Amino acid sequence: MGIAVYNEVPMIFNDGRDEHRFTVKLSPATESFRLESGMIRRSIFIGKRMFNKLFQFVRNEYGHNLGKIQYDDEQMIKGSATTEQHDQFRFRIEEGDGIEVVLENEAVPDRQLRASIKPVYSTETERKAHLRAMIPSVLAALILVREANPVL
C-alpha cells in the first residue's frame, strides 16, 4: 500500500516567549500539508525548481509565496530560508527521540526559534516525506505566528 493520505504530526513551535501548538497533516502524494492550530487552518504547498531538490518554495492555498528554502546538502538537514518579508534564517534539524528544528535569524543570531516534532511514521518512505516537509512546515508556522503577533 501507499502512504496514508494525511498523516497527522504534532508540532510545538517556541518563539522564545510563547509556545504554539500545531498539527501538521502531511499529504506526500500532493507535496502539501495542512497546518492547524485553534482557528488557523491553512493548506500549504511545497514546490521545487525543476529537478533541483535542494531548493523549495512554499505557497499557501491561494498561490501566494510565503518563502523559499535552500538546503546545503542532500541530507536536507541544514540550510537557509527566506520569508516573503525578506527575513533570513539559518536552520538545522536535530534528530533524537523526536525531531527538533532550530531557526536562527541572520539579523539577530542570538535569538533562536525552535520547533519540536514527534515523528509518526512507519516506513522509510514516510520518514523521507516527513523530512521533506519539516522545514516548510516550520517556516509556515513562523509566518502564521507572526501574522497573529506582528511584534515577533
Residue pairs with C-beta under 8 A, 6 or more apart in sequence:
2 29
3 28
3 29
3 123
3 125
3 126
3 129
5 27
5 29
6 25
6 26
6 27
6 34
7 25
7 26
7 28
7 120
7 121
7 126
7 129
7 130
8 23
8 24
8 25
8 26
8 120
9 23
9 24
9 25
9 26
9 117
9 118
9 119
9 120
9 130
10 21
10 22
10 23
10 24
10 117
10 118
11 21
11 22
11 23
11 24
11 115
11 116
11 117
11 137
11 138
11 141
12 19
12 20
12 21
12 22
12 115
12 116
12 117
13 19
13 20
13 21
13 22
13 113
13 114
13 115
13 138
13 141
13 142
13 145
14 20
14 113
14 114
14 115
14 116
15 113
15 142
15 145
15 152
16 111
16 112
16 113
17 152
20 37
20 141
20 145
21 37
22 35
22 36
22 37
22 40
22 137
22 141
23 35
23 36
23 37
24 33
24 34
24 35
24 117
24 133
24 137
25 33
25 34
25 35
25 36
26 33
26 129
26 130
26 133
27 33
27 34
28 125
28 126
28 129
28 132
28 133
30 45
31 45
31 46
31 47
31 132
32 43
32 44
32 45
32 46
33 43
33 44
33 46
33 133
33 136
33 137
34 41
34 42
34 43
34 44
35 41
35 42
35 43
35 44
35 137
35 140
35 141
35 144
36 42
37 141
37 144
40 144
40 148
42 60
42 61
42 140
42 144
43 60
43 61
44 58
44 59
44 60
44 61
44 66
44 136
44 137
44 140
45 58
45 59
45 60
45 61
46 56
46 57
46 58
46 132
46 133
46 136
47 56
47 57
47 58
47 59
48 55
48 56
48 57
49 55
49 57
54 70
54 71
54 72
54 73
54 74
54 76
54 79
55 68
55 69
55 70
55 71
56 68
56 69
56 71
56 132
56 135
56 136
57 65
57 67
57 68
57 69
58 65
58 66
58 67
58 68
58 69
58 136
58 139
58 140
59 65
59 66
60 66
60 140
64 84
65 84
66 83
66 84
66 139
66 140
66 143
67 81
67 82
67 83
67 84
67 139
67 143
68 81
68 82
69 79
69 80
69 81
69 135
69 136
69 139
70 79
70 80
70 81
71 77
71 78
71 79
71 135
72 78
72 79
72 80
73 79
76 93
76 131
76 132
76 135
77 92
77 93
77 95
77 131
78 90
78 91
78 92
78 93
79 90
79 91
79 135
80 88
80 89
80 90
80 91
80 106
81 88
81 89
81 91
81 103
81 135
81 139
82 88
82 89
83 89
83 139
83 142
83 143
84 143
87 105
87 107
88 105
88 106
88 107
89 103
89 104
89 105
89 106
89 113
89 139
90 103
90 104
90 106
91 101
91 102
91 103
91 104
91 135
91 138
92 101
92 102
93 99
93 100
93 101
93 131
93 134
93 135
94 100
94 101
94 102
98 116
98 117
98 118
98 119
99 116
99 117
99 118
99 119
99 130
99 134
100 114
100 115
100 116
100 117
101 114
101 115
101 117
101 134
101 135
101 138
102 112
102 113
102 114
103 112
103 113
103 114
103 115
103 138
103 142
104 111
104 112
104 113
105 111
105 113
113 142
115 137
115 138
115 141
117 130
117 134
119 127
119 130
120 130
121 127
121 129
121 130
145 152
146 152
